[in-house]
């Protein structure tokens, strides 16, 4: 696995549940999966801009 893939996979595994919960709290379960998918798709495309600690 490349370093970028490993970094993304680690970030996804560590952050997915918290991002999903955040979206559910603000937009509802109906859109949560789609929003989380799009969020991580953008994170993958801009991985070089994602800080080491991805969540504030």
PQR file of N, CA, C, O and H, with PARSE charges and radii, in Angstrom:
ATOM      1  N   UNK A   1       0.849  -1.185   0.000 -0.4000 1.5000
ATOM      2  CA  UNK A   1       0.000   0.000   0.000 -0.0000 2.0000
ATOM      3  C   UNK A   1       0.888   1.239   0.000  0.5500 1.7000
ATOM      4  O   UNK A   1       1.886   1.298   0.718 -0.5500 1.4000
ATOM      5  N   UNK A   2       0.520   2.218  -0.803 -0.4000 1.5000
ATOM      6  CA  UNK A   2       1.303   3.437  -0.860 -0.0000 2.0000
ATOM      7  C   UNK A   2       1.103   4.253   0.406  0.5500 1.7000
ATOM      8  O   UNK A   2       0.138   4.052   1.143 -0.5500 1.4000
ATOM      9  H   UNK A   2      -0.291   2.170  -1.386  0.4000 1.0000
ATOM     10  N   UNK A   3       2.019   5.169   0.647 -0.4000 1.5000
ATOM     11  CA  UNK A   3       1.906   6.026   1.823 -0.0000 2.0000
ATOM     12  C   UNK A   3       0.614   6.841   1.799  0.5500 1.7000
ATOM     13  O   UNK A   3      -0.039   7.001   2.831 -0.5500 1.4000
ATOM     14  H   UNK A   3       2.803   5.332   0.048  0.4000 1.0000
ATOM     15  N   UNK A   4       0.243   7.357   0.620 -0.4000 1.5000
ATOM     16  CA  UNK A   4      -0.984   8.145   0.521 -0.0000 2.0000
ATOM     17  C   UNK A   4      -2.209   7.296   0.838  0.5500 1.7000
ATOM     18  O   UNK A   4      -3.098   7.731   1.570 -0.5500 1.4000
ATOM     19  H   UNK A   4       0.773   7.227  -0.218  0.4000 1.0000
ATOM     20  N   UNK A   5      -2.255   6.095   0.292 -0.4000 1.5000
ATOM     21  CA  UNK A   5      -3.387   5.210   0.558 -0.0000 2.0000
ATOM     22  C   UNK A   5      -3.456   4.833   2.029  0.5500 1.7000
ATOM     23  O   UNK A   5      -4.533   4.804   2.625 -0.5500 1.4000
ATOM     24  H   UNK A   5      -1.533   5.741  -0.303  0.4000 1.0000
ATOM     25  N   UNK A   6      -2.317   4.551   2.597 -0.4000 1.5000
ATOM     26  CA  UNK A   6      -2.268   4.190   4.014 -0.0000 2.0000
ATOM     27  C   UNK A   6      -2.728   5.359   4.883  0.5500 1.7000
ATOM     28  O   UNK A   6      -3.493   5.175   5.830 -0.5500 1.4000
ATOM     29  H   UNK A   6      -1.442   4.574   2.113  0.4000 1.0000
ATOM     30  N   UNK A   7      -2.259   6.552   4.558 -0.4000 1.5000
ATOM     31  CA  UNK A   7      -2.665   7.752   5.317 -0.0000 2.0000
ATOM     32  C   UNK A   7      -4.173   7.973   5.192  0.5500 1.7000
ATOM     33  O   UNK A   7      -4.848   8.245   6.186 -0.5500 1.4000
ATOM     34  H   UNK A   7      -1.637   6.702   3.789  0.4000 1.0000
ATOM     35  N   UNK A   8      -4.699   7.857   3.974 -0.4000 1.5000
ATOM     36  CA  UNK A   8      -6.129   8.060   3.777 -0.0000 2.0000
ATOM     37  C   UNK A   8      -6.942   6.999   4.515  0.5500 1.7000
ATOM     38  O   UNK A   8      -7.929   7.320   5.178 -0.5500 1.4000
ATOM     39  H   UNK A   8      -4.151   7.637   3.167  0.4000 1.0000
ATOM     40  N   UNK A   9      -6.534   5.744   4.403 -0.4000 1.5000
ATOM     41  CA  UNK A   9      -7.245   4.658   5.070 -0.0000 2.0000
ATOM     42  C   UNK A   9      -7.267   4.855   6.578  0.5500 1.7000
ATOM     43  O   UNK A   9      -8.293   4.639   7.223 -0.5500 1.4000
ATOM     44  H   UNK A   9      -5.733   5.483   3.864  0.4000 1.0000
ATOM     45  N   UNK A  10      -6.147   5.260   7.134 -0.4000 1.5000
ATOM     46  CA  UNK A  10      -6.075   5.528   8.571 -0.0000 2.0000
ATOM     47  C   UNK A  10      -7.011   6.673   8.951  0.5500 1.7000
ATOM     48  O   UNK A  10      -7.757   6.576   9.925 -0.5500 1.4000
ATOM     49  H   UNK A  10      -5.313   5.435   6.611  0.4000 1.0000
ATOM     50  N   UNK A  11      -6.966   7.755   8.177 -0.4000 1.5000
ATOM     51  CA  UNK A  11      -7.837   8.899   8.443 -0.0000 2.0000
ATOM     52  C   UNK A  11      -9.304   8.486   8.343  0.5500 1.7000
ATOM     53  O   UNK A  11     -10.110   8.849   9.200 -0.5500 1.4000
ATOM     54  H   UNK A  11      -6.360   7.834   7.385  0.4000 1.0000
ATOM     55  N   UNK A  12      -9.650   7.743   7.320 -0.4000 1.5000
ATOM     56  CA  UNK A  12     -11.026   7.291   7.134 -0.0000 2.0000
ATOM     57  C   UNK A  12     -11.487   6.433   8.315  0.5500 1.7000
ATOM     58  O   UNK A  12     -12.564   6.647   8.870 -0.5500 1.4000
ATOM     59  H   UNK A  12      -8.995   7.448   6.624  0.4000 1.0000
ATOM     60  N   UNK A  13     -10.662   5.472   8.681 -0.4000 1.5000
ATOM     61  CA  UNK A  13     -11.018   4.586   9.794 -0.0000 2.0000
ATOM     62  C   UNK A  13     -11.181   5.348  11.106  0.5500 1.7000
ATOM     63  O   UNK A  13     -12.060   5.024  11.905 -0.5500 1.4000
ATOM     64  H   UNK A  13      -9.787   5.299   8.230  0.4000 1.0000
ATOM     65  N   UNK A  14     -10.353   6.346  11.329 -0.4000 1.5000
ATOM     66  CA  UNK A  14     -10.403   7.108  12.579 -0.0000 2.0000
ATOM     67  C   UNK A  14     -11.517   8.151  12.607  0.5500 1.7000
ATOM     68  O   UNK A  14     -12.010   8.491  13.682 -0.5500 1.4000
ATOM     69  H   UNK A  14      -9.640   6.609  10.680  0.4000 1.0000
ATOM     70  N   UNK A  15     -11.920   8.661  11.452 -0.4000 1.5000
ATOM     71  CA  UNK A  15     -12.822   9.818  11.424 -0.0000 2.0000
ATOM     72  C   UNK A  15     -14.229   9.534  10.908  0.5500 1.7000
ATOM     73  O   UNK A  15     -15.139  10.319  11.171 -0.5500 1.4000
ATOM     74  H   UNK A  15     -11.519   8.385  10.579  0.4000 1.0000
ATOM     75  N   UNK A  16     -14.431   8.450  10.189 -0.4000 1.5000
ATOM     76  CA  UNK A  16     -15.708   8.197   9.522 -0.0000 2.0000
ATOM     77  C   UNK A  16     -16.898   8.271  10.463  0.5500 1.7000
ATOM     78  O   UNK A  16     -17.881   8.943  10.154 -0.5500 1.4000
ATOM     79  H   UNK A  16     -13.691   7.812   9.975  0.4000 1.0000
ATOM     80  N   UNK A  17     -16.834   7.607  11.585 -0.4000 1.5000
ATOM     81  CA  UNK A  17     -17.970   7.584  12.516 -0.0000 2.0000
ATOM     82  C   UNK A  17     -18.286   8.973  13.055  0.5500 1.7000
ATOM     83  O   UNK A  17     -19.454   9.343  13.176 -0.5500 1.4000
ATOM     84  H   UNK A  17     -16.035   7.061  11.836  0.4000 1.0000
ATOM     85  N   UNK A  18     -17.256   9.737  13.378 -0.4000 1.5000
ATOM     86  CA  UNK A  18     -17.497  11.085  13.921 -0.0000 2.0000
ATOM     87  C   UNK A  18     -18.058  12.014  12.857  0.5500 1.7000
ATOM     88  O   UNK A  18     -18.929  12.833  13.150 -0.5500 1.4000
ATOM     89  H   UNK A  18     -16.307   9.436  13.279  0.4000 1.0000
ATOM     90  N   UNK A  19     -17.570  11.899  11.624 -0.4000 1.5000
ATOM     91  CA  UNK A  19     -18.108  12.718  10.534 -0.0000 2.0000
ATOM     92  C   UNK A  19     -19.563  12.336  10.282  0.5500 1.7000
ATOM     93  O   UNK A  19     -20.413  13.210  10.108 -0.5500 1.4000
ATOM     94  H   UNK A  19     -16.862  11.234  11.386  0.4000 1.0000
ATOM     95  N   UNK A  20     -19.855  11.036  10.261 -0.4000 1.5000
ATOM     96  CA  UNK A  20     -21.218  10.571  10.043 -0.0000 2.0000
ATOM     97  C   UNK A  20     -22.158  11.093  11.132  0.5500 1.7000
ATOM     98  O   UNK A  20     -23.254  11.570  10.836 -0.5500 1.4000
ATOM     99  H   UNK A  20     -19.165  10.326  10.403  0.4000 1.0000
ATOM    100  N   UNK A  21     -21.731  11.004  12.377 -0.4000 1.5000
ATOM    101  CA  UNK A  21     -22.552  11.493  13.490 -0.0000 2.0000
ATOM    102  C   UNK A  21     -22.797  12.996  13.383  0.5500 1.7000
ATOM    103  O   UNK A  21     -23.896  13.470  13.669 -0.5500 1.4000
ATOM    104  H   UNK A  21     -20.841  10.616  12.618  0.4000 1.0000
ATOM    105  N   UNK A  22     -21.789  13.732  12.977 -0.4000 1.5000
ATOM    106  CA  UNK A  22     -21.926  15.182  12.790 -0.0000 2.0000
ATOM    107  C   UNK A  22     -22.974  15.475  11.718  0.5500 1.7000
ATOM    108  O   UNK A  22     -23.841  16.328  11.907 -0.5500 1.4000
ATOM    109  H   UNK A  22     -20.896  13.347  12.744  0.4000 1.0000
ATOM    110  N   UNK A  23     -22.891  14.770  10.604 -0.4000 1.5000
ATOM    111  CA  UNK A  23     -23.848  14.991   9.516 -0.0000 2.0000
ATOM    112  C   UNK A  23     -25.260  14.610   9.948  0.5500 1.7000
ATOM    113  O   UNK A  23     -26.211  15.338   9.660 -0.5500 1.4000
ATOM    114  H   UNK A  23     -22.187  14.077  10.451  0.4000 1.0000
ATOM    115  N   UNK A  24     -25.406  13.494  10.626 -0.4000 1.5000
ATOM    116  CA  UNK A  24     -26.731  13.073  11.090 -0.0000 2.0000
ATOM    117  C   UNK A  24     -27.327  14.128  12.005  0.5500 1.7000
ATOM    118  O   UNK A  24     -28.515  14.434  11.904 -0.5500 1.4000
ATOM    119  H   UNK A  24     -24.634  12.904  10.860  0.4000 1.0000
ATOM    120  N   UNK A  25     -26.526  14.683  12.888 -0.4000 1.5000
ATOM    121  CA  UNK A  25     -27.024  15.686  13.831 -0.0000 2.0000
ATOM    122  C   UNK A  25     -27.486  16.966  13.130  0.5500 1.7000
ATOM    123  O   UNK A  25     -28.365  17.668  13.630 -0.5500 1.4000
ATOM    124  H   UNK A  25     -25.561  14.435  12.970  0.4000 1.0000
ATOM    125  N   UNK A  26     -26.898  17.265  11.983 -0.4000 1.5000
ATOM    126  CA  UNK A  26     -27.224  18.517  11.317 -0.0000 2.0000
ATOM    127  C   UNK A  26     -28.127  18.366  10.106  0.5500 1.7000
ATOM    128  O   UNK A  26     -28.897  19.274   9.790 -0.5500 1.4000
ATOM    129  H   UNK A  26     -26.184  16.696  11.577  0.4000 1.0000
ATOM    130  N   UNK A  27     -28.044  17.226   9.421 -0.4000 1.5000
ATOM    131  CA  UNK A  27     -28.803  17.081   8.182 -0.0000 2.0000
ATOM    132  C   UNK A  27     -29.714  15.860   8.160  0.5500 1.7000
ATOM    133  O   UNK A  27     -30.572  15.750   7.284 -0.5500 1.4000
ATOM    134  H   UNK A  27     -27.419  16.488   9.677  0.4000 1.0000
ATOM    135  N   UNK A  28     -29.545  14.948   9.099 -0.4000 1.5000
ATOM    136  CA  UNK A  28     -30.396  13.772   9.163 -0.0000 2.0000
ATOM    137  C   UNK A  28     -29.784  12.544   8.517  0.5500 1.7000
ATOM    138  O   UNK A  28     -28.866  12.631   7.702 -0.5500 1.4000
ATOM    139  H   UNK A  28     -28.848  15.037   9.811  0.4000 1.0000
ATOM    140  N   UNK A  29     -30.321  11.401   8.905 -0.4000 1.5000
ATOM    141  CA  UNK A  29     -29.821  10.114   8.415 -0.0000 2.0000
ATOM    142  C   UNK A  29     -30.020   9.934   6.916  0.5500 1.7000
ATOM    143  O   UNK A  29     -29.258   9.214   6.270 -0.5500 1.4000
ATOM    144  H   UNK A  29     -31.067  11.331   9.566  0.4000 1.0000
ATOM    145  N   UNK A  30     -31.036  10.581   6.363 -0.4000 1.5000
ATOM    146  CA  UNK A  30     -31.371  10.392   4.954 -0.0000 2.0000
ATOM    147  C   UNK A  30     -30.214  10.764   4.024  0.5500 1.7000
ATOM    148  O   UNK A  30     -30.045  10.155   2.968 -0.5500 1.4000
ATOM    149  H   UNK A  30     -31.654  11.166   6.888  0.4000 1.0000
ATOM    150  N   UNK A  31     -29.439  11.741   4.407 -0.4000 1.5000
ATOM    151  CA  UNK A  31     -28.358  12.218   3.536 -0.0000 2.0000
ATOM    152  C   UNK A  31     -26.963  11.906   4.083  0.5500 1.7000
ATOM    153  O   UNK A  31     -25.965  12.192   3.423 -0.5500 1.4000
ATOM    154  H   UNK A  31     -29.577  12.236   5.265  0.4000 1.0000
ATOM    155  N   UNK A  32     -26.888  11.331   5.263 -0.4000 1.5000
ATOM    156  CA  UNK A  32     -25.590  11.164   5.931 -0.0000 2.0000
ATOM    157  C   UNK A  32     -24.594  10.348   5.117  0.5500 1.7000
ATOM    158  O   UNK A  32     -23.442  10.756   4.969 -0.5500 1.4000
ATOM    159  H   UNK A  32     -27.699  11.099   5.799  0.4000 1.0000
ATOM    160  N   UNK A  33     -25.012   9.213   4.591 -0.4000 1.5000
ATOM    161  CA  UNK A  33     -24.075   8.374   3.836 -0.0000 2.0000
ATOM    162  C   UNK A  33     -23.535   9.096   2.604  0.5500 1.7000
ATOM    163  O   UNK A  33     -22.344   9.022   2.303 -0.5500 1.4000
ATOM    164  H   UNK A  33     -25.947   8.881   4.711  0.4000 1.0000
ATOM    165  N   UNK A  34     -24.413   9.788   1.903 -0.4000 1.5000
ATOM    166  CA  UNK A  34     -23.990  10.517   0.705 -0.0000 2.0000
ATOM    167  C   UNK A  34     -23.026  11.648   1.047  0.5500 1.7000
ATOM    168  O   UNK A  34     -22.022  11.838   0.361 -0.5500 1.4000
ATOM    169  H   UNK A  34     -25.380   9.848   2.148  0.4000 1.0000
ATOM    170  N   UNK A  35     -23.325  12.393   2.097 -0.4000 1.5000
ATOM    171  CA  UNK A  35     -22.459  13.498   2.496 -0.0000 2.0000
ATOM    172  C   UNK A  35     -21.102  12.984   2.971  0.5500 1.7000
ATOM    173  O   UNK A  35     -20.071  13.567   2.635 -0.5500 1.4000
ATOM    174  H   UNK A  35     -24.141  12.239   2.654  0.4000 1.0000
ATOM    175  N   UNK A  36     -21.090  11.914   3.736 -0.4000 1.5000
ATOM    176  CA  UNK A  36     -19.827  11.346   4.207 -0.0000 2.0000
ATOM    177  C   UNK A  36     -19.003  10.838   3.025  0.5500 1.7000
ATOM    178  O   UNK A  36     -17.791  11.047   2.982 -0.5500 1.4000
ATOM    179  H   UNK A  36     -21.928  11.441   4.009  0.4000 1.0000
ATOM    180  N   UNK A  37     -19.639  10.185   2.083 -0.4000 1.5000
ATOM    181  CA  UNK A  37     -18.933   9.706   0.891 -0.0000 2.0000
ATOM    182  C   UNK A  37     -18.294  10.862   0.132  0.5500 1.7000
ATOM    183  O   UNK A  37     -17.128  10.791  -0.258 -0.5500 1.4000
ATOM    184  H   UNK A  37     -20.624  10.015   2.119  0.4000 1.0000
ATOM    185  N   UNK A  38     -19.050  11.905  -0.070 -0.4000 1.5000
ATOM    186  CA  UNK A  38     -18.522  13.065  -0.792 -0.0000 2.0000
ATOM    187  C   UNK A  38     -17.402  13.745  -0.005  0.5500 1.7000
ATOM    188  O   UNK A  38     -16.412  14.192  -0.584 -0.5500 1.4000
ATOM    189  H   UNK A  38     -19.996  11.962   0.247  0.4000 1.0000
ATOM    190  N   UNK A  39     -17.561  13.819   1.302 -0.4000 1.5000
ATOM    191  CA  UNK A  39     -16.530  14.423   2.153 -0.0000 2.0000
ATOM    192  C   UNK A  39     -15.201  13.699   1.996  0.5500 1.7000
ATOM    193  O   UNK A  39     -14.159  14.335   1.838 -0.5500 1.4000
ATOM    194  H   UNK A  39     -18.365  13.456   1.773  0.4000 1.0000
ATOM    195  N   UNK A  40     -15.235  12.372   2.039 -0.4000 1.5000
ATOM    196  CA  UNK A  40     -13.994  11.613   1.931 -0.0000 2.0000
ATOM    197  C   UNK A  40     -13.472  11.550   0.498  0.5500 1.7000
ATOM    198  O   UNK A  40     -12.269  11.396   0.288 -0.5500 1.4000
ATOM    199  H   UNK A  40     -16.082  11.855   2.167  0.4000 1.0000
ATOM    200  N   UNK A  41     -14.356  11.667  -0.484 -0.4000 1.5000
ATOM    201  CA  UNK A  41     -13.889  11.759  -1.878 -0.0000 2.0000
ATOM    202  C   UNK A  41     -13.084  13.047  -2.063  0.5500 1.7000
ATOM    203  O   UNK A  41     -12.038  13.043  -2.712 -0.5500 1.4000
ATOM    204  H   UNK A  41     -15.333  11.792  -0.313  0.4000 1.0000
ATOM    205  N   UNK A  42     -13.569  14.132  -1.497 -0.4000 1.5000
ATOM    206  CA  UNK A  42     -12.844  15.407  -1.568 -0.0000 2.0000
ATOM    207  C   UNK A  42     -11.536  15.310  -0.791  0.5500 1.7000
ATOM    208  O   UNK A  42     -10.502  15.800  -1.244 -0.5500 1.4000
ATOM    209  H   UNK A  42     -14.419  14.135  -0.969  0.4000 1.0000
ATOM    210  N   UNK A  43     -11.584  14.676   0.378 -0.4000 1.5000
ATOM    211  CA  UNK A  43     -10.359  14.514   1.175 -0.0000 2.0000
ATOM    212  C   UNK A  43      -9.311  13.728   0.397  0.5500 1.7000
ATOM    213  O   UNK A  43      -8.124  14.046   0.474 -0.5500 1.4000
ATOM    214  H   UNK A  43     -12.424  14.278   0.745  0.4000 1.0000
ATOM    215  N   UNK A  44      -9.726  12.711  -0.349 -0.4000 1.5000
ATOM    216  CA  UNK A  44      -8.784  11.923  -1.141 -0.0000 2.0000
ATOM    217  C   UNK A  44      -8.155  12.780  -2.248  0.5500 1.7000
ATOM    218  O   UNK A  44      -6.945  12.735  -2.471 -0.5500 1.4000
ATOM    219  H   UNK A  44     -10.690  12.453  -0.411  0.4000 1.0000
ATOM    220  N   UNK A  45      -8.994  13.558  -2.932 -0.4000 1.5000
ATOM    221  CA  UNK A  45      -8.484  14.398  -4.020 -0.0000 2.0000
ATOM    222  C   UNK A  45      -7.545  15.484  -3.504  0.5500 1.7000
ATOM    223  O   UNK A  45      -6.624  15.890  -4.212 -0.5500 1.4000
ATOM    224  H   UNK A  45      -9.977  13.594  -2.751  0.4000 1.0000
ATOM    225  N   UNK A  46      -7.766  15.955  -2.283 -0.4000 1.5000
ATOM    226  CA  UNK A  46      -6.966  17.048  -1.726 -0.0000 2.0000
ATOM    227  C   UNK A  46      -6.137  16.584  -0.529  0.5500 1.7000
ATOM    228  O   UNK A  46      -5.878  17.360   0.391 -0.5500 1.4000
ATOM    229  H   UNK A  46      -8.515  15.624  -1.707  0.4000 1.0000
ATOM    230  N   UNK A  47      -5.728  15.328  -0.546 -0.4000 1.5000
ATOM    231  CA  UNK A  47      -5.043  14.749   0.605 -0.0000 2.0000
ATOM    232  C   UNK A  47      -3.799  15.537   1.013  0.5500 1.7000
ATOM    233  O   UNK A  47      -3.467  15.611   2.196 -0.5500 1.4000
ATOM    234  H   UNK A  47      -5.938  14.698  -1.293  0.4000 1.0000
ATOM    235  N   UNK A  48      -3.118  16.119   0.038 -0.4000 1.5000
ATOM    236  CA  UNK A  48      -1.920  16.897   0.371 -0.0000 2.0000
ATOM    237  C   UNK A  48      -2.253  18.164   1.174  0.5500 1.7000
ATOM    238  O   UNK A  48      -1.367  18.752   1.794 -0.5500 1.4000
ATOM    239  H   UNK A  48      -3.387  16.058  -0.923  0.4000 1.0000
ATOM    240  N   UNK A  49      -3.520  18.583   1.165 -0.4000 1.5000
ATOM    241  CA  UNK A  49      -3.934  19.769   1.926 -0.0000 2.0000
ATOM    242  C   UNK A  49      -4.563  19.434   3.277  0.5500 1.7000
ATOM    243  O   UNK A  49      -4.824  20.331   4.079 -0.5500 1.4000
ATOM    244  H   UNK A  49      -4.240  18.106   0.662  0.4000 1.0000
ATOM    245  N   UNK A  50      -4.805  18.156   3.530 -0.4000 1.5000
ATOM    246  CA  UNK A  50      -5.425  17.733   4.783 -0.0000 2.0000
ATOM    247  C   UNK A  50      -4.364  17.757   5.886  0.5500 1.7000
ATOM    248  O   UNK A  50      -3.314  17.132   5.735 -0.5500 1.4000
ATOM    249  H   UNK A  50      -4.593  17.427   2.878  0.4000 1.0000
ATOM    250  N   UNK A  51      -4.617  18.462   6.988 -0.4000 1.5000
ATOM    251  CA  UNK A  51      -3.640  18.494   8.080 -0.0000 2.0000
ATOM    252  C   UNK A  51      -3.472  17.130   8.724  0.5500 1.7000
ATOM    253  O   UNK A  51      -4.326  16.256   8.574 -0.5500 1.4000
ATOM    254  H   UNK A  51      -5.470  18.969   7.110  0.4000 1.0000
ATOM    255  N   UNK A  52      -2.381  16.947   9.435 -0.4000 1.5000
ATOM    256  CA  UNK A  52      -2.088  15.678  10.105 -0.0000 2.0000
ATOM    257  C   UNK A  52      -3.224  15.231  11.006  0.5500 1.7000
ATOM    258  O   UNK A  52      -3.584  14.054  11.009 -0.5500 1.4000
ATOM    259  H   UNK A  52      -1.687  17.656   9.557  0.4000 1.0000
ATOM    260  N   UNK A  53      -3.791  16.150  11.766 -0.4000 1.5000
ATOM    261  CA  UNK A  53      -4.957  15.849  12.595 -0.0000 2.0000
ATOM    262  C   UNK A  53      -6.168  16.356  11.823  0.5500 1.7000
ATOM    263  O   UNK A  53      -6.479  17.547  11.850 -0.5500 1.4000
ATOM    264  H   UNK A  53      -3.498  17.106  11.763  0.4000 1.0000
ATOM    265  N   UNK A  54      -6.847  15.444  11.136 -0.4000 1.5000
ATOM    266  CA  UNK A  54      -7.906  15.837  10.208 -0.0000 2.0000
ATOM    267  C   UNK A  54      -9.121  16.469  10.879  0.5500 1.7000
ATOM    268  O   UNK A  54      -9.782  17.315  10.275 -0.5500 1.4000
ATOM    269  H   UNK A  54      -6.594  14.477  11.114  0.4000 1.0000
ATOM    270  N   UNK A  55      -9.422  16.085  12.088 -0.4000 1.5000
ATOM    271  CA  UNK A  55     -10.554  16.675  12.804 -0.0000 2.0000
ATOM    272  C   UNK A  55     -10.085  17.785  13.726  0.5500 1.7000
ATOM    273  O   UNK A  55      -9.016  17.696  14.330 -0.5500 1.4000
ATOM    274  H   UNK A  55      -8.886  15.399  12.579  0.4000 1.0000
ATOM    275  N   UNK A  56     -10.897  18.836  13.831 -0.4000 1.5000
ATOM    276  CA  UNK A  56     -10.519  19.922  14.746 -0.0000 2.0000
ATOM    277  C   UNK A  56     -10.591  19.495  16.199  0.5500 1.7000
ATOM    278  O   UNK A  56     -10.305  20.293  17.092 -0.5500 1.4000
ATOM    279  H   UNK A  56     -11.765  18.908  13.341  0.4000 1.0000
TER
END
